[in-house]
């Protein structure tokens, strides 16, 4: 343990979503922060992936911070969560079991565990028997044969076994569509493999994997509504924070559904929410979580039944302001307390300021990078709605073209907003979209 009364926290691969909360805590003297990591997709930082060795990096972190920190924490979906769990385990610090992190993030391992623990809420899936870079991934005949050999039929939903930012996630109605979907430039295939490799380097030390992470998972295609479930596990006990509804752009583009926004609290009937909570808790227990935040993505089908899509061993940092505004919950504070081995009950709640909250997602589908805020619009937002938070994510050139290839759209802005009730939230959110970007109301109900 570090010899200081103020806890010293090592944060790995932190992102812009949690940056404000972390530095607010540092400014108030609640934390001493150490940071490690680099941008995984942004040039030129991403060039480090060419020679990056996750095992050697973990060893370096352990040598550098042994006895100097009280906890290590990451909210990074790529491999930061696993790296933090590995470093904490090696240094004897509180943290999640690295094996549980691997089980959650390797989608084929997860599906096997869920099929035993919650079969009624499991999505049938299998992995292609060849890697993403294999030419058979671009051969319709080979793909159709693999699907028939697995006893499955079209349509299916495709995604990497270890997803990165939902890259390549899309519905495919035939082998020809899947072959076209996976017909990526050689550089893209190389970048994807390098993004997945650090996770696999660490994961194989803790769990025997049924396949490499650069395989494509094919699962039963579903129709319904998606929701997010957020919560945490403290010494093996599952606690749920809330259910967030997901809303999509009405038009499917590049065979994929695209998030238009997220709203909280959920507007699903209470009976459906009870099924969501029960399935979420059972799924978390199935992977063996012991200590840490989690986020589940789930489907609510037309008949009201639910399916677990995936488990993320981290919080959905994009939703932190929503929980804070509606419930007074300090999600980052809970994550840090769990990393420190502290009592979560001691994390202070603030007074709620709203009855409903949203994260509005602004996208383009035409190959362009999208508009910048109109002149004076950001100042108007700060003066009119001081608690709103705006993130701008403009890409250009090769990075922008890659986004369209991988995702089918470009997310150029995210606005987190809260109001007294749902109708006011929608009305004022539409006003913000018009003032900021000249766009009409997003397709939310």
VOPAGU-2260 file (C-alpha; in pm, 1 decimal, decimal comma):
REM VOPAGU-2260
SITE   aa  ch    i         X         Y         Z
SITE  UNK   A    0       0,0       0,0       0,0
SITE  UNK   A    1     113,5     354,0     -68,8
SITE  UNK   A    2     210,6     547,8     240,9
SITE  UNK   A    3     -29,4     843,2     211,7
SITE  UNK   A    4    -361,0     936,2     372,9
SITE  UNK   A    5    -500,9    1047,1      37,7
SITE  UNK   A    6    -557,4     742,9    -183,1
SITE  UNK   A    7    -334,8     721,8    -487,9
SITE  UNK   A    8    -511,5     582,5    -791,0
SITE  UNK   A    9    -350,3     456,0   -1109,5
SITE  UNK   A   10    -589,5     507,6   -1402,9
SITE  UNK   A   11    -520,4     313,6   -1721,5
SITE  UNK   A   12    -630,4     429,4   -2066,6
SITE  UNK   A   13    -880,1     680,0   -1932,5
SITE  UNK   A   14   -1123,0     842,2   -2175,6
SITE  UNK   A   15   -1293,9    1176,0   -2217,9
SITE  UNK   A   16   -1620,8    1053,2   -2061,8
SITE  UNK   A   17   -1474,7    1012,5   -1712,1
SITE  UNK   A   18   -1204,4    1279,7   -1730,5
SITE  UNK   A   19   -1412,3    1559,4   -1577,3
SITE  UNK   A   20   -1520,0    1351,8   -1276,2
SITE  UNK   A   21   -1168,0    1222,0   -1212,0
SITE  UNK   A   22   -1010,8    1563,9   -1215,7
SITE  UNK   A   23   -1287,8    1711,7   -1003,2
SITE  UNK   A   24   -1198,9    1453,9    -737,8
SITE  UNK   A   25    -830,2    1531,2    -776,2
SITE  UNK   A   26    -895,4    1905,4    -746,2
SITE  UNK   A   27   -1095,2    1851,6    -427,0
SITE  UNK   A   28    -807,3    1656,6    -277,4
SITE  UNK   A   29    -995,6    1326,1    -272,6
SITE  UNK   A   30    -741,8    1148,4    -494,5
SITE  UNK   A   31    -384,0    1150,2    -608,2
SITE  UNK   A   32    -389,1    1048,1    -973,0
SITE  UNK   A   33    -137,3     861,0   -1180,0
SITE  UNK   A   34    -217,9     796,5   -1546,3
SITE  UNK   A   35     -84,3     549,2   -1799,1
SITE  UNK   A   36    -195,6     461,7   -2150,5
SITE  UNK   A   37    -224,8     605,6   -2499,8
SITE  UNK   A   38    -486,7     667,8   -2768,8
SITE  UNK   A   39    -571,2     337,0   -2932,1
SITE  UNK   A   40    -718,9     476,4   -3253,3
SITE  UNK   A   41    -584,7     829,1   -3293,2
SITE  UNK   A   42    -276,1     889,7   -3505,3
SITE  UNK   A   43      15,3     897,7   -3425,1
SITE  UNK   A   44     -40,7     740,0   -3079,9
SITE  UNK   A   45    -194,0     427,6   -3230,9
SITE  UNK   A   46     140,3     346,7   -3396,0
SITE  UNK   A   47     246,9     204,6   -3059,5
SITE  UNK   A   48      20,1     -91,0   -3131,0
SITE  UNK   A   49     269,2    -204,4   -3396,7
SITE  UNK   A   50     513,6    -326,6   -3132,7
SITE  UNK   A   51     299,1    -317,7   -2817,6
SITE  UNK   A   52     333,3    -618,9   -2586,5
SITE  UNK   A   53      60,1    -620,3   -2321,0
SITE  UNK   A   54     238,7    -871,6   -2098,1
SITE  UNK   A   55     558,2    -666,4   -2090,5
SITE  UNK   A   56     351,7    -351,6   -2031,6
SITE  UNK   A   57     179,6    -513,5   -1732,6
SITE  UNK   A   58     516,3    -613,7   -1590,4
SITE  UNK   A   59     647,8    -258,8   -1632,8
SITE  UNK   A   60     344,7    -113,3   -1453,7
SITE  UNK   A   61     385,3    -357,2   -1166,0
SITE  UNK   A   62     753,8    -272,2   -1129,2
SITE  UNK   A   63     692,0     103,2   -1151,4
SITE  UNK   A   64     397,0     126,3    -911,0
SITE  UNK   A   65     454,1    -149,3    -657,1
SITE  UNK   A   66     410,2       7,8    -313,4
SITE  UNK   A   67     325,1     346,3    -466,6
SITE  UNK   A   68     -48,9     310,7    -531,1
SITE  UNK   A   69    -356,6     200,0    -342,3
SITE  UNK   A   70    -561,4      95,0    -642,9
SITE  UNK   A   71    -563,3      58,2   -1019,8
SITE  UNK   A   72    -872,9     129,8   -1227,1
SITE  UNK   A   73    -975,5     147,3   -1589,4
SITE  UNK   A   74   -1299,3     205,8   -1774,1
SITE  UNK   A   75   -1146,7     125,3   -2113,6
SITE  UNK   A   76   -1335,9    -130,9   -2319,5
SITE  UNK   A   77   -1039,7    -240,3   -2533,6
SITE  UNK   A   78    -803,9    -403,5   -2288,1
SITE  UNK   A   79    -769,2    -147,0   -2008,2
SITE  UNK   A   80   -1018,9    -326,6   -1781,6
SITE  UNK   A   81    -833,4    -655,4   -1814,0
SITE  UNK   A   82    -496,1    -487,1   -1772,9
SITE  UNK   A   83    -615,6    -313,7   -1453,7
SITE  UNK   A   84    -744,7    -643,6   -1313,8
SITE  UNK   A   85    -415,6    -818,0   -1395,7
SITE  UNK   A   86    -201,0    -544,0   -1238,7
SITE  UNK   A   87    -421,6    -532,8    -927,6
SITE  UNK   A   88    -398,7    -911,0    -889,3
SITE  UNK   A   89     -20,3    -911,0    -922,5
SITE  UNK   A   90      21,1    -624,1    -676,2
SITE  UNK   A   91    -221,2    -771,0    -423,8
SITE  UNK   A   92    -463,8    -480,3    -458,5
SITE  UNK   A   93    -844,2    -497,7    -457,8
SITE  UNK   A   94    -999,6    -550,0    -799,3
SITE  UNK   A   95   -1200,5    -776,6   -1020,8
SITE  UNK   A   96   -1088,7   -1130,0   -1098,3
SITE  UNK   A   97    -905,1   -1119,3   -1435,0
SITE  UNK   A   98   -1071,5   -1447,8   -1526,3
SITE  UNK   A   99   -1414,8   -1287,9   -1488,0
SITE  UNK   A  100   -1310,7    -999,9   -1713,6
SITE  UNK   A  101   -1196,4   -1244,2   -1982,3
SITE  UNK   A  102   -1516,2   -1447,8   -1955,0
SITE  UNK   A  103   -1723,2   -1134,1   -2002,6
SITE  UNK   A  104   -1529,6    -989,3   -2294,1
SITE  UNK   A  105   -1468,2   -1302,6   -2499,7
SITE  UNK   A  106   -1815,1   -1335,6   -2650,0
SITE  UNK   A  107   -1795,6   -1707,2   -2727,9
SITE  UNK   A  108   -1686,8   -1789,5   -2371,3
SITE  UNK   A  109   -1967,0   -1567,8   -2241,7
SITE  UNK   A  110   -2230,8   -1738,2   -2456,6
SITE  UNK   A  111   -2127,3   -2078,7   -2322,3
SITE  UNK   A  112   -2160,5   -1964,1   -1961,0
SITE  UNK   A  113   -2495,6   -1796,8   -2023,0
SITE  UNK   A  114   -2633,2   -2102,7   -2200,4
SITE  UNK   A  115   -2585,2   -2294,8   -1874,3
SITE  UNK   A  116   -2682,8   -2023,1   -1623,9
SITE  UNK   A  117   -2968,0   -1841,0   -1802,8
SITE  UNK   A  118   -3057,1   -2039,6   -2115,8
SITE  UNK   A  119   -3390,1   -1859,2   -2152,4
SITE  UNK   A  120   -3205,9   -1525,4   -2185,6
SITE  UNK   A  121   -2919,7   -1644,1   -2408,6
SITE  UNK   A  122   -2874,5   -1561,7   -2776,7
SITE  UNK   A  123   -2762,5   -1869,7   -2975,5
SITE  UNK   A  124   -2425,8   -1801,5   -3141,2
SITE  UNK   A  125   -2116,2   -1962,3   -3288,5
SITE  UNK   A  126   -1780,3   -1843,8   -3420,3
SITE  UNK   A  127   -1656,6   -1884,6   -3775,2
SITE  UNK   A  128   -1381,9   -2150,3   -3791,1
SITE  UNK   A  129   -1136,1   -1908,8   -3953,4
SITE  UNK   A  130    -983,6   -1573,7   -3858,4
SITE  UNK   A  131   -1097,1   -1233,1   -3979,1
SITE  UNK   A  132    -788,5   -1202,2   -4196,0
SITE  UNK   A  133    -848,5   -1539,2   -4365,6
SITE  UNK   A  134    -961,4   -1504,0   -4728,1
SITE  UNK   A  135   -1248,1   -1744,2   -4656,3
SITE  UNK   A  136   -1410,7   -1458,9   -4460,5
SITE  UNK   A  137   -1459,1   -1292,2   -4799,4
SITE  UNK   A  138   -1573,4   -1605,9   -4981,0
SITE  UNK   A  139   -1952,4   -1644,6   -4983,3
SITE  UNK   A  140   -1935,7   -2019,4   -5050,0
SITE  UNK   A  141   -1698,9   -2078,9   -4756,9
SITE  UNK   A  142   -1915,0   -1867,0   -4528,2
SITE  UNK   A  143   -2235,2   -2042,3   -4630,1
SITE  UNK   A  144   -2072,7   -2382,3   -4570,8
SITE  UNK   A  145   -1956,3   -2275,2   -4223,9
SITE  UNK   A  146   -2304,7   -2157,4   -4130,5
SITE  UNK   A  147   -2466,7   -2481,1   -4254,0
SITE  UNK   A  148   -2203,6   -2689,5   -4071,6
SITE  UNK   A  149   -2297,1   -2510,8   -3748,4
SITE  UNK   A  150   -2663,5   -2593,5   -3805,6
SITE  UNK   A  151   -2761,8   -2226,5   -3843,7
SITE  UNK   A  152   -2947,0   -2030,2   -4109,3
SITE  UNK   A  153   -2969,7   -1672,7   -4231,6
SITE  UNK   A  154   -3031,8   -1398,5   -4127,2
SITE  UNK   A  155   -2761,6   -1365,4   -3862,0
SITE  UNK   A  156   -2594,2   -1085,8   -3671,8
SITE  UNK   A  157   -2216,0   -1058,9   -3710,3
SITE  UNK   A  158   -1962,7    -909,9   -3470,3
SITE  UNK   A  159   -1601,0    -979,3   -3367,8
SITE  UNK   A  160   -1553,6   -1232,3   -3087,3
SITE  UNK   A  161   -1377,5    -953,9   -2895,6
SITE  UNK   A  162   -1554,1    -637,4   -3000,3
SITE  UNK   A  163   -1384,9    -298,6   -3022,7
SITE  UNK   A  164   -1619,3       2,7   -3025,3
SITE  UNK   A  165   -1891,2    -208,8   -3197,2
SITE  UNK   A  166   -1676,1    -232,2   -3509,5
SITE  UNK   A  167   -1819,4    -453,5   -3785,4
SITE  UNK   A  168   -2138,8    -526,7   -3592,2
SITE  UNK   A  169   -2415,0    -573,5   -3850,1
SITE  UNK   A  170   -2710,6    -787,4   -3953,2
SITE  UNK   A  171   -2642,1   -1002,5   -4259,2
SITE  UNK   A  172   -2915,5   -1176,4   -4456,6
SITE  UNK   A  173   -2694,3   -1400,9   -4669,8
SITE  UNK   A  174   -2344,2   -1535,8   -4714,1
SITE  UNK   A  175   -2291,6   -1284,0   -4992,6
SITE  UNK   A  176   -2379,8    -994,3   -4761,8
SITE  UNK   A  177   -2142,2   -1122,3   -4494,9
SITE  UNK   A  178   -1860,7   -1165,2   -4746,4
SITE  UNK   A  179   -1911,0    -808,5   -4866,0
SITE  UNK   A  180   -1930,5    -681,5   -4508,3
SITE  UNK   A  181   -1597,3    -845,4   -4420,1
SITE  UNK   A  182   -1422,4    -737,9   -4740,6
SITE  UNK   A  183   -1202,2    -483,2   -4563,5
SITE  UNK   A  184    -879,7    -327,9   -4686,8
SITE  UNK   A  185    -568,4    -510,4   -4569,2
SITE  UNK   A  186    -473,2    -214,5   -4349,1
SITE  UNK   A  187    -809,6    -229,3   -4168,4
SITE  UNK   A  188    -768,4    -600,0   -4099,2
SITE  UNK   A  189    -419,0    -533,6   -3966,7
SITE  UNK   A  190    -539,2    -250,1   -3739,3
SITE  UNK   A  191    -826,7    -459,1   -3602,8
SITE  UNK   A  192    -595,7    -747,3   -3525,1
SITE  UNK   A  193    -352,7    -515,2   -3346,2
SITE  UNK   A  194    -638,7    -368,7   -3142,8
SITE  UNK   A  195    -746,1    -717,3   -3034,2
SITE  UNK   A  196    -400,9    -862,5   -2973,3
SITE  UNK   A  197    -326,0    -700,6   -2631,1
SITE  UNK   A  198    -643,4    -848,1   -2484,8
SITE  UNK   A  199    -557,0   -1193,5   -2616,0
SITE  UNK   A  200    -199,1   -1173,1   -2486,3
SITE  UNK   A  201    -328,6   -1115,3   -2133,8
SITE  UNK   A  202    -639,7   -1332,8   -2156,8
SITE  UNK   A  203    -457,0   -1654,5   -2246,0
SITE  UNK   A  204    -263,2   -1635,3   -1918,2
SITE  UNK   A  205    -589,4   -1660,7   -1722,4
SITE  UNK   A  206    -847,0   -1852,7   -1928,9
SITE  UNK   A  207    -823,5   -2128,3   -2188,3
SITE  UNK   A  208    -987,3   -1964,1   -2489,3
SITE  UNK   A  209   -1198,7   -2169,7   -2731,7
SITE  UNK   A  210   -1077,3   -1959,6   -3025,7
SITE  UNK   A  211    -862,9   -1658,7   -3103,0
SITE  UNK   A  212   -1023,5   -1317,2   -3062,6
SITE  UNK   A  213    -998,1   -1223,4   -3430,3
SITE  UNK   A  214   -1283,3   -1458,0   -3520,8
SITE  UNK   A  215   -1630,2   -1344,1   -3622,0
SITE  UNK   A  216   -1922,7   -1437,1   -3398,9
SITE  UNK   A  217   -2253,7   -1507,3   -3572,2
SITE  UNK   A  218   -2564,3   -1498,5   -3356,9
SITE  UNK   A  219   -2936,0   -1526,3   -3407,8
SITE  UNK   A  220   -3076,2   -1199,4   -3546,6
SITE  UNK   A  221   -3338,3   -1043,8   -3318,5
SITE  UNK   A  222   -3607,0    -779,3   -3338,8
SITE  UNK   A  223   -3696,1    -566,9   -3041,0
SITE  UNK   A  224   -3572,6    -287,5   -2817,3
SITE  UNK   A  225   -3228,2    -264,6   -2666,7
SITE  UNK   A  226   -3154,7    -159,7   -2309,2
SITE  UNK   A  227   -2846,7    -109,8   -2095,4
SITE  UNK   A  228   -2824,0    -232,7   -1736,8
SITE  UNK   A  229   -2563,3     -75,4   -1511,7
SITE  UNK   A  230   -2447,3    -188,4   -1172,2
SITE  UNK   A  231   -2161,4    -314,0    -960,2
SITE  UNK   A  232   -2048,2    -617,1    -766,8
SITE  UNK   A  233   -1908,4    -577,4    -416,7
SITE  UNK   A  234   -1748,6    -888,7    -272,1
SITE  UNK   A  235   -1962,4   -1108,5    -494,2
SITE  UNK   A  236   -2293,7    -933,1    -421,2
SITE  UNK   A  237   -2466,1    -786,9    -728,7
SITE  UNK   A  238   -2614,6    -436,6    -707,7
SITE  UNK   A  239   -2811,1    -282,7    -995,9
SITE  UNK   A  240   -2803,9      93,6   -1051,6
SITE  UNK   A  241   -3058,8     131,5   -1328,5
SITE  UNK   A  242   -3191,0      48,8   -1674,6
SITE  UNK   A  243   -3127,2     281,6   -1968,3
SITE  UNK   A  244   -3341,9     265,7   -2284,0
SITE  UNK   A  245   -3164,1     276,1   -2621,9
SITE  UNK   A  246   -3316,9     448,4   -2923,4
SITE  UNK   A  247   -3210,7     396,6   -3284,0
SITE  UNK   A  248   -3211,6     600,3   -3600,2
SITE  UNK   A  249   -3512,3     479,7   -3794,0
SITE  UNK   A  250   -3321,0     378,2   -4105,3
SITE  UNK   A  251   -3082,5      82,5   -4098,8
SITE  UNK   A  252   -2758,7     189,2   -4271,0
SITE  UNK   A  253   -2481,7     -47,2   -4384,2
SITE  UNK   A  254   -2682,7    -338,2   -4236,1
SITE  UNK   A  255   -2642,2    -190,5   -3886,6
SITE  UNK   A  256   -2866,1     -16,0   -3636,6
SITE  UNK   A  257   -2728,0     316,1   -3517,5
SITE  UNK   A  258   -2786,0     464,9   -3173,1
SITE  UNK   A  259   -2973,3     795,5   -3177,0
SITE  UNK   A  260   -2978,1     829,1   -2801,0
SITE  UNK   A  261   -3021,0     683,3   -2456,7
SITE  UNK   A  262   -3279,4     785,6   -2197,4
SITE  UNK   A  263   -3314,2     722,4   -1826,0
SITE  UNK   A  264   -3509,2     603,2   -1636,3
SITE  UNK   A  265   -3644,4     319,1   -1847,5
SITE  UNK   A  266   -4000,4     347,8   -1974,6
SITE  UNK   A  267   -4054,0     -26,7   -2013,9
SITE  UNK   A  268   -4335,3    -180,4   -1804,0
SITE  UNK   A  269   -4237,2    -282,4   -1454,2
SITE  UNK   A  270   -4289,0    -652,0   -1530,3
SITE  UNK   A  271   -4038,5    -628,3   -1815,8
SITE  UNK   A  272   -3793,8    -438,0   -1596,7
SITE  UNK   A  273   -3813,8    -713,2   -1336,0
SITE  UNK   A  274   -3720,5    -969,7   -1601,6
SITE  UNK   A  275   -3432,0    -747,5   -1713,7
SITE  UNK   A  276   -3297,5    -718,2   -1358,7
SITE  UNK   A  277   -3325,2   -1090,4   -1288,6
SITE  UNK   A  278   -3148,4   -1191,3   -1611,0
SITE  UNK   A  279   -2877,7    -927,5   -1560,9
SITE  UNK   A  280   -2798,3   -1042,2   -1207,0
SITE  UNK   A  281   -2786,3   -1409,4   -1313,3
SITE  UNK   A  282   -2556,1   -1326,9   -1606,1
SITE  UNK   A  283   -2314,5   -1134,7   -1385,1
SITE  UNK   A  284   -2296,5   -1422,4   -1138,2
SITE  UNK   A  285   -2235,3   -1664,1   -1425,5
SITE  UNK   A  286   -1907,9   -1495,7   -1526,8
SITE  UNK   A  287   -1782,1   -1481,6   -1168,2
SITE  UNK   A  288   -1755,6   -1108,5   -1105,0
SITE  UNK   A  289   -1624,8   -1032,5    -757,4
SITE  UNK   A  290   -1563,1    -657,5    -741,7
SITE  UNK   A  291   -1621,2    -386,1    -998,9
SITE  UNK   A  292   -1862,8    -194,9   -1217,5
SITE  UNK   A  293   -2047,4    -361,9   -1502,1
SITE  UNK   A  294   -2270,8    -276,6   -1795,7
SITE  UNK   A  295   -2493,2    -521,7   -1981,4
SITE  UNK   A  296   -2654,5    -476,1   -2319,5
SITE  UNK   A  297   -2983,7    -661,4   -2354,3
SITE  UNK   A  298   -3269,0    -709,1   -2598,0
SITE  UNK   A  299   -3635,8    -683,0   -2503,5
SITE  UNK   A  300   -3824,5    -887,5   -2761,6
SITE  UNK   A  301   -4175,6    -813,0   -2885,0
SITE  UNK   A  302   -4325,1   -1067,8   -2643,8
SITE  UNK   A  303   -4158,3    -901,6   -2344,3
SITE  UNK   A  304   -3890,5   -1168,3   -2298,2
SITE  UNK   A  305   -3528,5   -1058,2   -2263,5
SITE  UNK   A  306   -3191,3   -1167,9   -2401,1
SITE  UNK   A  307   -2840,0   -1081,5   -2283,8
SITE  UNK   A  308   -2632,9    -948,3   -2573,8
SITE  UNK   A  309   -2304,2    -877,2   -2399,1
SITE  UNK   A  310   -2140,9    -791,3   -2067,6
SITE  UNK   A  311   -1889,8    -511,8   -2027,7
SITE  UNK   A  312   -1665,4    -522,1   -1715,6
SITE  UNK   A  313   -1687,8    -145,4   -1676,4
SITE  UNK   A  314   -1948,2     126,5   -1641,4
SITE  UNK   A  315   -2108,8     291,7   -1942,2
SITE  UNK   A  316   -1925,2     615,6   -1873,0
SITE  UNK   A  317   -2145,9     799,9   -2121,7
SITE  UNK   A  318   -2437,2     748,3   -1880,9
SITE  UNK   A  319   -2266,5     874,4   -1563,0
SITE  UNK   A  320   -2421,9    1221,4   -1582,2
SITE  UNK   A  321   -2765,6    1064,4   -1632,5
SITE  UNK   A  322   -2744,1     865,3   -1309,8
SITE  UNK   A  323   -2604,9    1168,1   -1128,5
SITE  UNK   A  324   -2884,2    1402,2   -1243,9
SITE  UNK   A  325   -3176,9    1166,9   -1181,6
SITE  UNK   A  326   -3061,1     964,6    -879,6
SITE  UNK   A  327   -2762,8    1154,2    -739,1
SITE  UNK   A  328   -2541,9     848,6    -799,1
SITE  UNK   A  329   -2166,3     903,2    -833,0
SITE  UNK   A  330   -2078,3     622,8   -1074,5
SITE  UNK   A  331   -1709,4     712,8   -1092,6
SITE  UNK   A  332   -1697,2     735,3    -714,3
SITE  UNK   A  333   -1839,8     383,9    -688,1
SITE  UNK   A  334   -1582,5     252,7    -935,8
SITE  UNK   A  335   -1296,9     411,4    -744,2
SITE  UNK   A  336   -1428,4     285,1    -408,3
SITE  UNK   A  337   -1446,0     -68,1    -548,6
SITE  UNK   A  338   -1090,3     -39,8    -680,4
SITE  UNK   A  339    -970,7      80,5    -340,1
SITE  UNK   A  340   -1150,6    -195,8    -151,2
SITE  UNK   A  341   -1358,1      70,6      25,9
SITE  UNK   A  342   -1721,4      45,5     131,1
SITE  UNK   A  343   -1946,8     159,1    -154,6
SITE  UNK   A  344   -2212,1     263,1      96,6
SITE  UNK   A  345   -1977,8     544,2     201,8
SITE  UNK   A  346   -1981,6     701,1    -146,5
SITE  UNK   A  347   -2184,2    1019,3    -110,4
SITE  UNK   A  348   -2494,9    1080,5    -317,2
SITE  UNK   A  349   -2587,4    1426,8    -435,6
SITE  UNK   A  350   -2935,7    1572,3    -451,3
SITE  UNK   A  351   -3111,2    1473,5    -777,3
SITE  UNK   A  352   -3165,7    1764,0   -1015,4
SITE  UNK   A  353   -3395,6    1610,0   -1277,8
SITE  UNK   A  354   -3665,8    1354,6   -1341,0
SITE  UNK   A  355   -3534,0    1233,3   -1675,4
SITE  UNK   A  356   -3201,6    1240,4   -1857,6
SITE  UNK   A  357   -3069,3    1159,3   -2202,9
SITE  UNK   A  358   -2754,2    1118,3   -2404,5
SITE  UNK   A  359   -2835,9    1241,9   -2755,6
SITE  UNK   A  360   -2611,5    1105,5   -3031,5
SITE  UNK   A  361   -2562,5    1310,0   -3351,3
SITE  UNK   A  362   -2452,9    1115,8   -3659,6
SITE  UNK   A  363   -2385,7    1153,6   -4027,2
SITE  UNK   A  364   -2435,6     877,0   -4281,5
SITE  UNK   A  365   -2314,8    1051,2   -4597,2
SITE  UNK   A  366   -1937,6    1014,6   -4564,4
SITE  UNK   A  367   -1883,6    1365,3   -4423,7
SITE  UNK   A  368   -1758,1    1467,7   -4080,7
SITE  UNK   A  369   -2068,8    1661,4   -3980,1
SITE  UNK   A  370   -2120,5    2024,4   -3876,3
SITE  UNK   A  371   -1943,7    2221,6   -3608,0
SITE  UNK   A  372   -2162,8    2406,8   -3355,1
SITE  UNK   A  373   -2309,7    2725,9   -3492,5
SITE  UNK   A  374   -2138,5    3048,6   -3388,9
SITE  UNK   A  375   -2222,6    3133,1   -3030,4
SITE  UNK   A  376   -2418,6    2809,9   -2982,4
SITE  UNK   A  377   -2184,9    2658,9   -2722,3
SITE  UNK   A  378   -2200,3    2980,6   -2520,3
SITE  UNK   A  379   -2581,2    2970,2   -2545,1
SITE  UNK   A  380   -2583,0    2609,8   -2422,3
SITE  UNK   A  381   -2358,1    2691,5   -2125,5
SITE  UNK   A  382   -2570,3    2989,8   -2025,9
SITE  UNK   A  383   -2912,7    2829,3   -2082,2
SITE  UNK   A  384   -2844,3    2474,7   -1966,3
SITE  UNK   A  385   -2528,1    2491,5   -1752,3
SITE  UNK   A  386   -2549,4    2126,1   -1645,3
SITE  UNK   A  387   -2557,2    1995,3   -2003,9
SITE  UNK   A  388   -2239,9    1833,3   -2136,9
SITE  UNK   A  389   -2133,7    1838,9   -2502,8
SITE  UNK   A  390   -1862,9    1618,4   -2655,9
SITE  UNK   A  391   -1744,6    1685,9   -3011,9
SITE  UNK   A  392   -1585,7    1402,2   -3205,0
SITE  UNK   A  393   -1482,7    1525,9   -3547,0
SITE  UNK   A  394   -1272,0    1298,8   -3764,4
SITE  UNK   A  395   -1114,7    1365,6   -4101,0
SITE  UNK   A  396    -930,1    1189,0   -4378,1
SITE  UNK   A  397    -836,2     825,9   -4331,7
SITE  UNK   A  398    -982,7     805,9   -3979,6
SITE  UNK   A  399   -1321,3     927,8   -4102,2
SITE  UNK   A  400   -1327,5     685,3   -4394,6
SITE  UNK   A  401   -1241,0     401,3   -4157,3
SITE  UNK   A  402   -1531,1     495,8   -3928,2
SITE  UNK   A  403   -1774,2     467,4   -4217,4
SITE  UNK   A  404   -1629,6     130,7   -4320,0
SITE  UNK   A  405   -1636,5     -10,0   -3967,2
SITE  UNK   A  406   -1956,6     145,6   -3835,2
SITE  UNK   A  407   -2156,3     275,1   -4131,5
SITE  UNK   A  408   -2181,8     622,2   -3973,8
SITE  UNK   A  409   -1981,2     897,7   -3805,6
SITE  UNK   A  410   -2075,2    1011,3   -3455,2
SITE  UNK   A  411   -1979,4    1377,5   -3457,4
SITE  UNK   A  412   -2132,3    1489,5   -3126,5
SITE  UNK   A  413   -2291,9    1365,5   -2805,8
SITE  UNK   A  414   -2506,5    1584,8   -2581,8
SITE  UNK   A  415   -2592,8    1474,8   -2228,0
SITE  UNK   A  416   -2896,5    1657,2   -2100,3
SITE  UNK   A  417   -3150,3    1639,4   -1817,5
SITE  UNK   A  418   -3492,0    1789,8   -1750,1
SITE  UNK   A  419   -3783,7    1771,5   -1507,6
SITE  UNK   A  420   -3971,1    1507,4   -1708,4
SITE  UNK   A  421   -3956,0    1309,3   -2032,4
SITE  UNK   A  422   -4163,6    1544,6   -2254,5
SITE  UNK   A  423   -3955,5    1843,8   -2142,7
SITE  UNK   A  424   -3638,9    1644,6   -2201,6
SITE  UNK   A  425   -3739,2    1571,5   -2561,5
SITE  UNK   A  426   -3852,7    1926,3   -2632,8
SITE  UNK   A  427   -3546,2    2097,4   -2488,6
SITE  UNK   A  428   -3312,9    1838,4   -2640,5
SITE  UNK   A  429   -3460,2    1913,5   -2984,0
SITE  UNK   A  430   -3406,2    2284,7   -2922,2
SITE  UNK   A  431   -3040,0    2218,9   -2838,6
SITE  UNK   A  432   -2993,4    2015,1   -3156,9
SITE  UNK   A  433   -3140,2    2295,2   -3365,4
SITE  UNK   A  434   -2932,1    2568,2   -3198,6
SITE  UNK   A  435   -2607,7    2370,0   -3201,4
SITE  UNK   A  436   -2613,2    2194,7   -3536,9
SITE  UNK   A  437   -2921,9    2306,7   -3725,1
SITE  UNK   A  438   -3074,8    1958,8   -3708,9
SITE  UNK   A  439   -3433,5    1877,5   -3622,9
SITE  UNK   A  440   -3547,6    1649,5   -3341,0
SITE  UNK   A  441   -3364,3    1318,6   -3321,0
SITE  UNK   A  442   -3582,9    1013,5   -3383,9
SITE  UNK   A  443   -3663,3     943,0   -3021,0
SITE  UNK   A  444   -4019,8     867,2   -2911,2
